């Protein structure tokens, strides 16, 4: 089965352990993952974080797809969007209010920034599961306001919001759900029922989670072979604009 990983990282982990592109690609080869999209793991400066990802992409341009990590409150946010999505051809924008230290529901800059991103036709990823800074509901409102942008909720809302997110996004067609971190059987089966295979996207959250475990749990969710193709690679290809 062809596998694209829509959610990986580069840099230093939260505990300070460094990872590099070689370790990432070695794991991809070990588990049969053809391509991965990555954003920075840590830091607060847009340009530093995005330069790191860009350098990794240049090492493995056929395997790694770069995402722009954008702090919407940074003074260079719009400039960084134009550099990353324009000149450098990044494939997505990642928002992480927990890492960057802001409340999405108290950040009016987001609306203007999303309008700017829409011009480039890429999808938006957002971490929506570490309260109080990262909650999913403001992002649902933004997704409804920007229906021409595809939004990917990493971790399906994490352990805190898994059940509520699955129900709440059922009828918001431009929100996709990424699978890493969720291990509760009831949540995994419920998302299949509520959202369906065409909006569920495989991801590992590399290097944080066991790649083997993240792959195996997808096979345990009861998808048909056709549905597995959407989860493992067709949905990622759609979000990356590879169709």
C-alpha positions as CSV (number, residue, x, y, z in Angstrom):
1,X,0.0,0.0,0.0
2,X,1.4,3.4,-1.0
3,X,1.7,5.6,2.1
4,X,2.0,9.4,2.4
5,X,2.5,10.8,5.9
6,X,0.8,14.2,6.1
7,X,2.2,15.1,9.6
8,X,5.9,15.1,10.5
9,X,8.4,17.5,12.1
10,X,12.0,18.6,12.0
11,X,14.2,20.3,14.6
12,X,14.3,19.6,18.4
13,X,11.7,17.7,20.3
14,X,10.0,19.2,23.3
15,X,12.6,17.4,25.5
16,X,15.4,19.0,23.5
17,X,16.4,15.9,21.5
18,X,17.5,16.9,17.9
19,X,16.3,15.0,14.9
20,X,17.5,15.4,11.3
21,X,16.3,14.6,7.7
22,X,18.5,11.5,7.5
23,X,16.8,9.9,10.6
24,X,13.4,10.8,9.2
25,X,14.1,9.3,5.8
26,X,15.6,6.2,7.4
27,X,12.3,5.7,9.3
28,X,10.3,6.3,6.1
29,X,12.3,3.6,4.3
30,X,11.9,1.2,7.2
31,X,8.1,1.5,7.2
32,X,7.5,2.0,3.5
33,X,6.4,5.7,3.6
34,X,7.0,7.3,0.3
35,X,6.5,11.0,1.1
36,X,6.1,13.1,4.2
37,X,5.0,16.7,4.9
38,X,7.0,18.4,7.7
39,X,6.9,21.6,9.8
40,X,9.3,22.8,12.5
41,X,9.2,21.1,15.9
42,X,10.0,24.1,18.1
43,X,11.0,27.8,18.1
44,X,9.3,31.1,17.9
45,X,10.9,32.9,14.9
46,X,9.1,32.3,11.6
47,X,12.1,32.6,9.4
48,X,14.4,30.4,11.5
49,X,11.8,27.6,11.7
50,X,10.9,27.7,8.0
51,X,14.6,27.9,6.9
52,X,15.2,24.7,8.8
53,X,12.4,22.9,7.1
54,X,13.4,24.3,3.7
55,X,17.0,22.9,4.1
56,X,15.6,19.5,4.9
57,X,13.4,19.6,1.8
58,X,16.4,20.5,-0.4
59,X,18.2,17.4,1.0
60,X,15.4,15.1,0.0
61,X,13.1,16.9,-2.5
62,X,11.5,13.7,-3.7
63,X,10.5,12.6,-0.2
64,X,9.9,15.6,1.9
65,X,7.3,18.3,1.4
66,X,7.8,21.5,3.5
67,X,5.1,23.3,5.5
68,X,5.3,27.0,6.5
69,X,5.1,27.4,10.3
70,X,3.4,30.7,10.8
71,X,2.9,32.7,14.1
72,X,0.0,35.0,13.1
73,X,1.0,37.6,15.7
74,X,4.6,37.9,14.3
75,X,5.2,41.2,12.3
76,X,6.6,39.2,9.4
77,X,3.7,36.8,9.0
78,X,2.6,38.0,5.6
79,X,6.1,38.4,4.3
80,X,6.9,34.8,5.4
81,X,3.7,33.5,3.7
82,X,4.8,35.1,0.4
83,X,8.4,33.7,0.7
84,X,7.4,30.2,1.7
85,X,4.3,29.7,-0.5
86,X,5.5,31.7,-3.4
87,X,9.2,31.6,-4.0
88,X,9.9,28.4,-2.1
89,X,6.7,26.5,-3.1
90,X,5.8,25.1,0.4
91,X,2.8,22.7,0.4
92,X,0.8,23.9,3.4
93,X,0.7,26.3,6.4
94,X,0.9,25.0,9.9
95,X,-0.6,26.9,12.9
96,X,0.2,25.8,16.5
97,X,-1.2,28.2,19.0
98,X,0.2,26.1,21.9
99,X,3.7,26.3,20.6
100,X,3.6,29.9,19.6
101,X,1.6,31.0,22.7
102,X,-1.6,32.7,21.5
103,X,-5.3,32.1,21.8
104,X,-6.8,31.6,18.3
105,X,-10.1,33.1,19.4
106,X,-8.2,36.3,20.5
107,X,-6.1,36.6,17.4
108,X,-8.0,38.7,14.8
109,X,-5.0,38.6,12.5
110,X,-5.9,35.0,11.6
111,X,-8.8,36.0,9.4
112,X,-6.7,38.3,7.2
113,X,-3.8,35.8,7.1
114,X,-6.2,33.0,6.0
115,X,-7.4,35.2,3.2
116,X,-3.8,35.7,2.1
117,X,-3.1,32.0,2.2
118,X,-6.1,31.2,0.1
119,X,-4.5,32.9,-2.9
120,X,-1.9,30.2,-2.9
121,X,-4.3,27.2,-2.9
122,X,-2.6,25.2,-0.2
123,X,-4.2,23.6,2.8
124,X,-3.9,24.7,6.4
125,X,-3.0,22.4,9.3
126,X,-3.7,23.3,12.9
127,X,-3.0,21.7,16.2
128,X,-6.4,21.7,18.0
129,X,-6.1,19.6,21.1
130,X,-4.1,21.1,24.0
131,X,-6.3,23.4,26.0
132,X,-6.5,26.2,26.9
133,X,-4.4,27.6,24.0
134,X,-5.3,25.0,21.4
135,X,-9.0,24.2,21.1
136,X,-10.8,23.2,18.0
137,X,-14.0,25.3,18.0
138,X,-12.6,28.6,16.8
139,X,-10.9,26.8,13.9
140,X,-14.3,25.3,12.9
141,X,-15.7,28.8,12.7
142,X,-12.7,29.9,10.6
143,X,-13.1,26.9,8.3
144,X,-16.8,27.8,7.7
145,X,-15.7,31.4,7.0
146,X,-13.1,30.2,4.5
147,X,-14.7,27.4,2.6
148,X,-12.2,27.5,-0.2
149,X,-9.4,26.4,2.1
150,X,-9.0,22.8,3.2
151,X,-8.2,22.6,6.9
152,X,-6.5,19.6,8.5
153,X,-7.1,19.1,12.2
154,X,-4.0,17.2,13.5
155,X,-4.7,14.4,16.0
156,X,-8.5,14.8,15.4
157,X,-8.5,17.2,18.4
158,X,-6.2,15.0,20.6
159,X,-7.4,13.1,23.6
160,X,-9.3,16.0,25.0
161,X,-11.6,16.7,22.1
162,X,-11.7,13.6,20.0
163,X,-15.3,12.7,20.5
164,X,-16.6,16.2,20.2
165,X,-14.5,17.1,17.1
166,X,-15.7,14.1,15.2
167,X,-19.4,15.0,15.7
168,X,-18.8,18.8,15.2
169,X,-17.0,18.5,11.9
170,X,-19.3,15.9,10.4
171,X,-21.0,18.5,8.2
172,X,-18.0,20.8,7.5
173,X,-16.7,19.4,4.3
174,X,-13.4,21.4,4.1
175,X,-12.2,19.9,7.4
176,X,-10.0,16.8,7.3
177,X,-8.9,14.8,10.3
178,X,-5.4,13.4,10.8
179,X,-5.0,10.2,12.7
180,X,-1.9,10.4,14.9
181,X,-2.0,10.3,18.8
182,X,-5.6,8.9,18.9
183,X,-5.6,5.3,20.2
184,X,-9.0,4.9,21.7
185,X,-10.8,2.2,19.7
186,X,-14.2,3.9,20.1
187,X,-12.9,7.2,18.7
188,X,-11.2,5.5,15.8
189,X,-14.3,3.6,14.8
190,X,-16.6,6.6,15.4
191,X,-14.6,8.9,13.1
192,X,-14.9,6.3,10.3
193,X,-18.6,6.3,10.8
194,X,-19.1,10.1,11.1
195,X,-16.6,11.6,8.7
196,X,-15.7,8.7,6.3
197,X,-12.5,7.6,4.6
198,X,-12.3,10.5,2.2
199,X,-11.7,13.0,5.0
200,X,-9.4,10.9,7.2
201,X,-5.7,11.3,6.6
202,X,-2.8,9.2,7.8
203,X,-0.1,10.9,9.8
204,X,2.5,9.8,12.4
205,X,3.5,13.0,14.2
206,X,7.1,11.9,13.6
207,X,9.4,11.7,15.6
208,X,7.0,11.7,18.6
209,X,5.0,8.6,18.0
210,X,5.7,5.0,17.0
211,X,5.4,4.8,13.2
212,X,4.6,1.1,13.3
213,X,1.8,1.7,15.8
214,X,0.3,4.6,13.7
215,X,0.3,2.4,10.6
216,X,-1.1,-0.7,12.3
217,X,-4.0,1.1,13.9
218,X,-5.3,2.2,10.5
219,X,-5.4,-1.4,9.4
220,X,-7.4,-2.3,12.5
221,X,-10.1,0.3,11.8
222,X,-12.0,-1.9,9.3
223,X,-11.5,0.0,6.1
224,X,-12.0,-1.6,2.8
225,X,-9.0,-1.7,0.4
226,X,-10.4,1.2,-1.5
227,X,-11.0,3.2,1.6
228,X,-7.4,2.5,2.8
229,X,-6.1,4.1,-0.4
230,X,-7.8,7.3,0.5
231,X,-6.6,7.3,4.1
232,X,-3.0,6.3,3.3
233,X,-2.3,8.4,0.2
234,X,-5.1,9.8,-1.9
235,X,-6.3,12.3,0.7
236,X,-2.8,13.5,1.3
237,X,-2.2,13.9,-2.5
238,X,-5.4,15.9,-2.7
239,X,-4.3,18.2,0.1
240,X,-0.8,18.6,-1.4
241,X,-2.3,19.4,-4.8
242,X,-0.7,16.4,-6.5
243,X,-3.7,15.2,-8.4
